Amino acid sequence: MNGEIWVVVERKEDGVRRVCREALGRAAALGGEAVAVVPGGDPDEAAAAVAPYAKRVLAVAHPLLDDGDAETWAAVLAELIAVRRPAAVLGGATARCRGVFARLSARLGCGYAADVTGLDVTPGGRLRAVRPVLGGRAYATLEFRGPTPDLATVRPGAFPAPAAGLAGTVERVTPATGALTARVRFAGRLPLEAGPVDLAEADVIVAGGRGLRGPEGFRLVEDLAAAFGAAVGASRACVDAGWRDHSCQVGKSGRTVSPKLYVALGISGAVHHRMGMDSARTVVAINNDPNAPFFKHADYGIAGDLFELAPALAAEVRKAKGE
Ligand SMILES: Cc1cc2nc3c(=O)[nH]c(=O)nc-3n(C[C@H](O)[C@H](O)[C@H](O)COP(=O)(O)OP(=O)(O)OC[C@H]3O[C@@H](n4cnc5c(N)ncnc54)[C@H](O)[C@@H]3O)c2cc1C
């Protein structure tokens, strides 16, 4: 691809969101010049966190960017894009970047492919994106027309994350947007109920459904998750019943996850749930109904009572890990 491919980088306490590293790796593979663009935060810290994964870093400093408000990020990025004219801009398919990219698309009149799982370049030098449609039952290939840059957000886990090893040059950028104001105020952060492992970045997820019979049933899920070092997910039935916080919900109206291993305990496997986890590499379903729909979509199905099987599985995992 000719020209620069920007990757909008979201940072977290201990570095860079994995999906942003994955997008940087894919951008580098597409040819052109991959540039990490880091809105907000201390520019020196941004440089230290991102430079190992990019040849060039634009650290964009403005106090209103620090809270991650999508509207403010979009305003500043649109201004930078109009001046520097990258060929494409990528980001993670996270709640924040989806908000940012939809706004960029509207502001710049450019095409936007959301939640993509494949990216390459057309003979004409534009992006070609693949994304799941119809609840993951089909894939659509999208090509861009009209004004550039081509905009895409990348599904977590769709591309391998590159190892640290670069030492990107860092350019500090101060946005010219003098009259920038934020319409929302950042009030504070709340810990996610999913536990110490972030659901979006987890390699292993243990998720529970209505088969757990109540909030106390989630102790089994948490114990198995602790044995694996996994994050905890939930079906919507559990969230609607108030057993679990919405931040744990996997599915169409919840989070999209792409772990290496997804263990479903007492979840029927409705299409709305599967839409959030159909790119998991290996799926294990435990259900006492041998006709549960999940069994048709799981790599390993165990027909039995989760109240017996989950503790037994946790014990086996701990034994295998020598704990
Ligand atoms: C617009 C829309 C959006 C939606 N979005 C989502 C979403 O984001 N995420 C989501 O999850 N759902 C979503 N849903 C709801 C979805 O369609 C299902 O209703 C929901 O996923 C069912 O949750 P469940 O599998 O936990 O419950 P159930 O369907 O009640 O399944 C419980 C399962 O537990 C099994 N079970 C019971 N006891 C045991 C036991 N002792 N041992 C083992 N297994 C046992 C049962 O056999 C059953 O299969 C959405 C629906 C709509 C209409």
The ligand as a MOL file (V3000), in Angstrom:
LIG
                    3D

  0  0  0     0  0            999 V3000
M  V30 BEGIN CTAB
M  V30 COUNTS 53 58 0 0 0
M  V30 BEGIN ATOM
M  V30 1 C -31.5610 -8.7310 20.3160 0
M  V30 2 C -31.0190 -9.7680 21.2490 0
M  V30 3 C -29.7210 -9.6570 21.7100 0
M  V30 4 C -29.2060 -10.6200 22.5590 0
M  V30 5 N -27.9120 -10.5050 22.9870 0
M  V30 6 C -27.3820 -11.4790 23.7420 0
M  V30 7 C -26.0080 -11.4230 24.1490 0
M  V30 8 O -25.2830 -10.4530 23.9000 0
M  V30 9 N -25.5160 -12.4510 24.8690 0
M  V30 10 C -26.2840 -13.5380 25.2270 0
M  V30 11 O -25.7600 -14.4430 25.8990 0
M  V30 12 N -27.5730 -13.5950 24.8660 0
M  V30 13 C -28.1390 -12.5900 24.1510 0
M  V30 14 N -29.4510 -12.6620 23.8290 0
M  V30 15 C -30.2720 -13.7120 24.4430 0
M  V30 16 C -30.1000 -15.0750 23.7940 0
M  V30 17 O -30.9490 -15.1750 22.6880 0
M  V30 18 C -30.4180 -16.1890 24.8260 0
M  V30 19 O -31.7020 -15.9700 25.3380 0
M  V30 20 C -29.4270 -16.2640 25.9730 0
M  V30 21 O -28.1160 -16.3380 25.4840 0
M  V30 22 C -29.7230 -17.4970 26.8190 0
M  V30 23 O -28.8490 -17.5560 27.9020 0
M  V30 24 P -28.4630 -18.9580 28.5470 0
M  V30 25 O -27.9120 -19.8610 27.5180 0
M  V30 26 O -27.6380 -18.6780 29.7540 0
M  V30 27 O -29.8600 -19.4730 29.1170 0
M  V30 28 P -30.7780 -20.6690 28.6200 0
M  V30 29 O -31.1330 -20.5430 27.2000 0
M  V30 30 O -31.8680 -20.7580 29.6160 0
M  V30 31 O -29.8180 -21.9430 28.7360 0
M  V30 32 C -29.4090 -22.5130 29.9480 0
M  V30 33 C -28.7110 -23.8010 29.5980 0
M  V30 34 O -28.2120 -24.3830 30.7940 0
M  V30 35 C -28.3420 -25.8070 30.6790 0
M  V30 36 N -28.3270 -26.3560 32.0280 0
M  V30 37 C -29.2810 -26.2580 32.9950 0
M  V30 38 N -28.8720 -26.9020 34.1260 0
M  V30 39 C -27.6500 -27.4070 33.8500 0
M  V30 40 C -26.7140 -28.1880 34.6170 0
M  V30 41 N -26.9800 -28.5440 35.8940 0
M  V30 42 N -25.5700 -28.5660 34.0260 0
M  V30 43 C -25.3030 -28.2130 32.7390 0
M  V30 44 N -26.1390 -27.4790 31.9730 0
M  V30 45 C -27.3020 -27.0760 32.5290 0
M  V30 46 C -29.6710 -25.9890 29.9580 0
M  V30 47 O -29.7160 -27.2720 29.3320 0
M  V30 48 C -29.6390 -24.8460 28.9590 0
M  V30 49 O -29.1020 -25.2470 27.7150 0
M  V30 50 C -30.0070 -11.7090 22.9920 0
M  V30 51 C -31.3100 -11.8140 22.5200 0
M  V30 52 C -31.8270 -10.8570 21.6800 0
M  V30 53 C -33.2470 -10.9940 21.1890 0
M  V30 END ATOM
M  V30 BEGIN BOND
M  V30 1 1 1 2
M  V30 2 1 2 3
M  V30 3 2 2 52
M  V30 4 2 3 4
M  V30 5 1 4 5
M  V30 6 1 4 50
M  V30 7 2 5 6
M  V30 8 1 6 7
M  V30 9 1 6 13
M  V30 10 2 7 8
M  V30 11 1 7 9
M  V30 12 1 9 10
M  V30 13 2 10 11
M  V30 14 1 10 12
M  V30 15 2 12 13
M  V30 16 1 13 14
M  V30 17 1 14 15
M  V30 18 1 14 50
M  V30 19 1 15 16
M  V30 20 1 16 17
M  V30 21 1 16 18
M  V30 22 1 18 19
M  V30 23 1 18 20
M  V30 24 1 20 21
M  V30 25 1 20 22
M  V30 26 1 22 23
M  V30 27 1 23 24
M  V30 28 2 24 25
M  V30 29 1 24 26
M  V30 30 1 24 27
M  V30 31 1 27 28
M  V30 32 2 28 29
M  V30 33 1 28 30
M  V30 34 1 28 31
M  V30 35 1 31 32
M  V30 36 1 32 33
M  V30 37 1 33 34
M  V30 38 1 33 48
M  V30 39 1 34 35
M  V30 40 1 35 36
M  V30 41 1 35 46
M  V30 42 1 36 37
M  V30 43 1 36 45
M  V30 44 2 37 38
M  V30 45 1 38 39
M  V30 46 1 39 40
M  V30 47 2 39 45
M  V30 48 1 40 41
M  V30 49 2 40 42
M  V30 50 1 42 43
M  V30 51 2 43 44
M  V30 52 1 44 45
M  V30 53 1 46 47
M  V30 54 1 46 48
M  V30 55 1 48 49
M  V30 56 2 50 51
M  V30 57 1 51 52
M  V30 58 1 52 53
M  V30 END BOND
M  V30 END CTAB
M  END
